[in-house]
Amino acid sequence: MSTTTDFAALSRVLDERWTCRQFLPDPVPRRDIEQLLRLAQRTPSWCNTQPWQVVVTDGAATERFRKELLTHIQSGVGPAPDLEFPAQYTGEYRQRRRDCGKQLYDSIGIAKGDHERTMKQMVRNFELFDAPHVAIITTEADLGVYGAVDCGLYINTFLLGAQSLGLAAAPQAALASYSPFLHEYFEIPEHRHVVAGISFGYADREHPINKFRTARENVDSVVTWHEV
């Protein structure tokens, strides 16, 4: 296969990938999940440390986790992520975040100021958007920020692999905000930090929330050339 063809294939997968926020109930065959995990395992990492460990749910285990996570959150326990979340969003980062949120809420007819429906949609994160599977990604705490960066690369490979297999996925930092619960529920040792979750399965393509797409900045707005 020529390099031109390789580049075109990668570009197509990147262009077509999107975050699914409503899944069909149909489970993904185990052989397809294993194929996806083998692909993700090829992710590069600093000094080949491969710091990621992955918990994957299937079948009734996903339903139990979904139910117990939601019960935990509704009990009033506050978020306590292993890794520090953004302190604030300012400038263009705030604007991009707001634009994404507006697209999401517009797609399902939630008006600005409708706090009740906004909260219900936020809770959908913890219902895994009805996905039949979720992957919880953790890193070795001693590897610090670069272990988490390597796990970010793993998540990206997972997302692109899912797209190439005809699957849909939703990377979710929201799940990591309740890391103490995840540690206890999945028996994740304290020397592992929860980075994120990925809900995955088959997309409900008829649902309006799956019809909007976010934009990307032009290269010129993020790249500074030094040529002299």
C-alpha positions in Angstrom: 0.0 0.0 0.0 1.4 3.4 -1.0 2.1 6.1 1.6 -0.5 8.3 -0.2 -3.1 5.6 0.3 -2.1 5.2 4.0 -2.4 9.0 4.6 -5.8 9.1 2.9 -7.1 6.2 5.0 -5.9 7.8 8.2 -7.3 11.2 7.2 -10.7 9.6 6.4 -10.9 7.8 9.8 -10.0 11.0 11.6 -12.5 13.1 9.6 -15.3 10.6 10.2 -14.6 9.9 13.9 -17.0 11.6 16.3 -18.1 11.3 20.0 -21.2 9.1 20.3 -23.7 10.1 22.9 -26.4 7.5 22.3 -25.7 3.9 21.7 -27.7 0.9 20.6 -28.0 -1.9 23.2 -26.4 -4.5 20.9 -23.2 -5.9 22.4 -20.0 -6.0 20.4 -18.6 -9.5 19.8 -15.7 -10.4 22.0 -13.5 -11.1 19.0 -14.0 -7.5 17.8 -13.2 -6.0 21.2 -10.1 -8.1 21.4 -9.0 -7.0 17.9 -9.5 -3.4 19.0 -7.5 -3.9 22.2 -4.7 -5.5 20.3 -4.6 -2.5 18.0 -4.6 -0.1 20.9 -1.7 -2.0 22.4 0.5 -0.8 19.6 0.3 2.7 20.9 3.8 4.4 21.4 4.8 5.4 24.9 7.8 7.0 26.6 10.6 4.4 26.9 8.0 1.8 25.9 6.7 1.9 29.4 3.1 1.1 28.2 1.6 2.5 31.5 -2.0 1.8 30.6 -4.1 -0.8 32.3 -7.7 -1.3 31.1 -10.9 -2.6 32.7 -13.5 -3.6 30.1 -17.1 -4.4 31.0 -19.4 -6.7 29.0 -23.0 -7.9 29.3 -24.6 -7.9 32.7 -21.4 -6.4 34.2 -22.0 -3.2 32.3 -25.6 -2.9 33.5 -24.5 -3.5 37.2 -21.8 -0.9 36.9 -24.1 1.7 35.2 -26.7 1.2 38.0 -24.3 1.4 40.9 -22.3 4.3 39.5 -25.5 6.3 39.1 -26.7 5.4 42.6 -23.3 6.5 44.0 -23.5 9.9 42.3 -27.2 10.4 43.3 -26.2 9.8 46.9 -24.6 13.3 46.9 -21.0 12.3 47.0 -18.8 14.9 45.4 -16.3 14.4 42.6 -12.7 13.5 43.6 -10.6 12.7 40.5 -7.1 11.1 40.8 -5.8 13.6 38.3 -6.4 17.3 38.6 -9.1 18.6 36.4 -8.7 22.0 34.5 -8.7 24.9 36.9 -10.7 27.1 34.5 -11.4 27.6 30.8 -10.5 31.1 29.4 -10.2 32.8 26.1 -10.5 30.6 23.0 -10.6 27.4 25.1 -13.7 28.7 26.9 -15.3 29.6 23.6 -14.6 26.3 21.9 -16.1 24.5 25.0 -19.1 26.7 24.9 -19.6 26.2 21.1 -19.4 22.4 21.6 -22.0 22.5 24.4 -24.3 24.7 22.4 -24.2 22.3 19.5 -24.9 19.4 21.8 -27.9 21.0 23.6 -29.3 22.5 20.3 -29.3 19.0 18.8 -31.7 17.7 21.4 -33.7 20.9 21.9 -32.4 22.0 25.3 -32.8 25.8 25.6 -30.2 27.9 27.3 -31.3 28.3 31.0 -33.2 25.0 31.1 -31.2 23.7 34.0 -33.4 20.6 34.7 -32.9 19.2 31.2 -29.3 20.2 31.1 -28.7 18.3 34.4 -30.5 15.2 33.0 -28.2 15.3 29.9 -25.1 15.7 32.1 -26.2 12.6 34.1 -26.3 10.6 30.8 -22.5 10.5 31.1 -22.9 8.3 34.1 -25.4 6.1 32.3 -22.7 5.6 29.7 -25.1 6.9 27.1 -26.6 3.4 27.2 -23.4 1.8 25.8 -23.1 -2.0 26.2 -19.4 -1.7 27.1 -17.1 0.7 29.0 -13.3 0.7 29.2 -11.7 2.3 32.3 -8.1 3.5 31.5 -5.6 3.8 34.4 -1.9 4.8 34.6 0.9 4.0 37.1 0.9 6.9 39.6 4.8 7.0 39.8 5.0 7.8 36.1 3.4 11.1 36.7 2.0 13.4 34.0 3.8 11.6 31.2 2.2 8.3 32.1 -1.1 10.1 31.7 0.0 11.6 28.4 0.9 8.1 27.2 -2.6 6.9 28.2 -4.0 9.8 26.2 -2.2 8.4 23.2 -3.7 5.0 24.0 -7.2 6.5 24.2 -6.7 8.1 20.8 -5.6 4.8 19.2 -8.6 3.1 20.8 -11.0 5.8 19.3 -9.5 5.6 15.8 -9.5 1.8 16.0 -13.1 1.7 17.0 -14.0 4.0 14.1 -12.2 1.8 11.7 -14.1 -1.3 12.9 -17.5 0.4 12.5 -17.9 1.0 16.2 -18.7 4.2 18.1 -17.1 5.5 21.2 -17.2 8.3 23.7 -14.1 9.3 25.7 -15.3 10.4 29.1 -13.2 12.3 31.7 -16.5 12.6 33.6 -16.1 9.0 34.8 -12.6 9.8 36.2 -14.2 12.5 38.4 -15.5 9.7 40.6 -12.2 7.8 40.9 -12.7 6.6 44.5 -15.8 4.7 43.5 -14.0 3.2 40.5 -11.1 2.1 42.6 -13.4 0.3 45.0 -15.8 -1.1 42.4 -13.1 -2.5 40.1 -10.5 -3.2 42.8 -8.1 -0.8 41.1 -5.0 -0.4 43.4 -4.2 3.0 44.8 -0.9 3.2 42.9 -3.0 3.3 39.7 -4.6 6.7 38.7 -7.8 6.7 36.7 -7.4 8.7 33.6 -10.7 8.4 31.8 -13.4 6.0 30.6 -14.5 5.1 27.1 -18.1 4.0 26.5 -18.3 2.1 23.3 -20.6 0.0 21.1 -22.8 0.7 18.1 -24.1 4.1 17.5 -27.8 5.0 17.4 -27.4 7.0 14.2 -31.1 8.1 14.2 -30.8 9.9 17.5 -30.4 13.7 17.0 -27.6 14.0 19.5 -25.4 12.0 17.2 -25.9 14.2 14.2 -23.8 17.3 15.1 -20.1 17.5 14.5 -17.5 19.8 16.1 -15.0 21.9 14.1 -11.2 22.1 14.2 -9.0 25.2 14.1 -6.9 25.9 11.0 -3.3 24.9 11.2 -2.2 28.5 11.0 -4.0 29.3 14.2 -2.0 26.8 16.2 1.4 26.6 14.5 4.3 29.1 14.7 7.0 28.7 12.1 10.6 29.7 12.7 12.5 29.6 9.4 15.4 32.0 9.8 
